[in-house]
Amino acid sequence: MEEIKKSIREYMSDASEEEIDNMAKQQEAMAEQQKTTYYYDKENGKIIKIVMKTGNTEMTYTDDLANVMSTMMGMYMGFPVLSQWMLALDENFKWIQTIEEKGGEKHKAEIEYKFVETEKANNRECFKVEITFKDKSSVKSERQGF
């Protein structure tokens, strides 16, 4: 949290400590609240359903739309839709992937893949897998004067 506050202070030197504290809490909450749950058919590995939660918003995609969304999200988030971790699915599955980009701006993120339970979706037995994206970078923003 202090790293986020430090970053905010650099770009918003005229902000009060209360404003900085509120902005830091918002940035931290946004980074921690993105969860996507995938439902895979145990027989053929096809995606049956996707549930996306961001803050208080929840969106559910099923059947063909779930497959389209998984492809789009895979391209956006930088991980393949059909990945080798899917071959390791069982009731004890948990994997944390750390992504670190080096360059002008350092960016670090963690993606946690976790088996939640088996569940029926569209009358098929599925592995319910929750994928949580956590941005570990300090978020910088510029404030423009008017």
C-alpha positions in Angstrom: 0.0 0.0 0.0 2.9 2.4 0.8 4.4 1.8 -2.6 1.1 2.9 -4.2 0.9 6.0 -2.0 4.5 6.9 -2.9 3.7 6.6 -6.6 0.5 8.8 -6.2 2.5 11.4 -4.3 5.0 11.7 -7.1 2.3 12.6 -9.6 -0.1 14.5 -7.4 2.1 16.6 -5.1 -0.8 18.9 -4.3 -3.2 16.1 -3.1 -4.0 15.8 0.6 -3.0 12.7 2.6 -6.7 11.7 2.7 -7.0 11.9 -1.1 -3.9 9.9 -1.5 -5.1 7.3 1.0 -8.5 7.0 -0.8 -6.9 6.7 -4.2 -4.4 4.1 -3.0 -7.3 2.0 -1.5 -9.2 2.2 -4.7 -6.3 1.1 -6.8 -5.5 -1.8 -4.5 -9.2 -2.9 -4.5 -9.4 -2.8 -8.3 -6.2 -4.9 -8.6 -7.6 -7.5 -6.2 -11.2 -7.8 -7.4 -10.9 -9.3 -10.9 -11.9 -13.0 -10.9 -12.9 -15.2 -13.8 -14.3 -18.7 -13.2 -14.2 -21.2 -16.1 -16.4 -24.4 -16.3 -14.8 -27.1 -18.4 -16.5 -30.3 -19.6 -14.7 -33.2 -17.9 -15.2 -35.4 -21.0 -13.9 -33.3 -23.8 -12.3 -30.2 -22.2 -14.7 -27.7 -23.9 -15.6 -24.5 -22.1 -19.2 -24.7 -21.0 -19.6 -21.5 -19.1 -17.5 -18.4 -17.9 -18.4 -16.2 -14.9 -16.5 -12.9 -14.7 -16.6 -10.9 -11.5 -15.2 -7.4 -11.2 -16.1 -5.5 -8.0 -19.9 -5.8 -7.6 -20.5 -6.7 -11.3 -20.9 -10.3 -12.5 -21.3 -11.5 -16.1 -22.0 -15.0 -17.2 -21.3 -16.4 -20.7 -22.5 -19.9 -21.9 -22.0 -22.3 -24.8 -20.7 -20.7 -28.0 -20.4 -17.2 -26.4 -18.3 -18.7 -23.6 -15.9 -20.0 -26.2 -15.7 -16.7 -28.0 -15.2 -14.8 -24.8 -12.4 -17.2 -23.6 -10.6 -16.6 -26.9 -10.9 -12.8 -26.6 -9.9 -12.8 -22.9 -7.0 -15.1 -23.6 -5.6 -12.7 -26.2 -6.2 -9.7 -23.9 -4.7 -11.2 -20.8 -1.8 -12.7 -22.6 -2.4 -16.4 -21.8 -3.5 -19.0 -24.3 -7.1 -20.2 -24.1 -6.1 -23.9 -24.3 -3.1 -24.1 -22.0 -1.0 -27.0 -20.7 -2.2 -26.3 -17.1 -5.6 -27.7 -18.2 -4.1 -31.1 -18.7 -3.2 -31.2 -15.0 -6.7 -30.5 -13.7 -7.8 -32.6 -10.8 -9.4 -31.9 -7.4 -6.1 -30.7 -5.9 -5.1 -28.4 -8.7 -3.6 -24.9 -7.8 -1.0 -23.0 -9.7 0.4 -19.4 -9.4 2.0 -17.9 -12.5 4.1 -14.8 -12.0 4.5 -12.5 -15.0 7.2 -9.8 -15.0 7.8 -7.5 -17.9 11.1 -5.6 -18.0 11.7 -2.4 -19.9 11.0 1.2 -19.5 8.1 0.6 -17.1 8.4 -2.5 -14.9 5.1 -4.5 -14.7 4.5 -7.5 -12.4 1.4 -9.5 -12.2 0.3 -12.8 -10.7 -2.3 -15.2 -12.1 -3.6 -17.8 -9.8 -5.4 -20.9 -11.2 -7.3 -22.9 -8.6 -9.7 -25.8 -8.7 -12.9 -24.9 -6.8 -15.2 -27.9 -7.2 -16.8 -30.2 -9.7 -20.2 -29.0 -10.8 -22.8 -29.8 -13.4 -23.2 -27.2 -16.2 -25.5 -27.9 -19.1 -26.0 -31.5 -17.7 -22.3 -32.2 -18.0 -19.8 -32.8 -15.2 -17.3 -29.9 -15.1 -14.2 -28.8 -13.3 -14.8 -25.4 -11.9 -11.6 -23.4 -12.1 -11.2 -19.9 -10.7 -8.5 -17.6 -12.3 -7.6 -14.5 -10.3 -5.5 -11.8 -11.8 -3.5 -9.6 -9.3 -1.6 -6.6 -10.6 1.5 -6.3 -8.4 2.8 -3.1 -10.1 2.5 0.3 -8.5 -0.1 2.1 -10.6 1.1 5.5 -11.8 -1.2 8.2 -13.2 -0.6 11.7 -14.3 -2.7 14.6 -13.1 -3.1 17.5 -15.6 -3.6 21.0 -14.4 -6.4 23.1 -15.8 
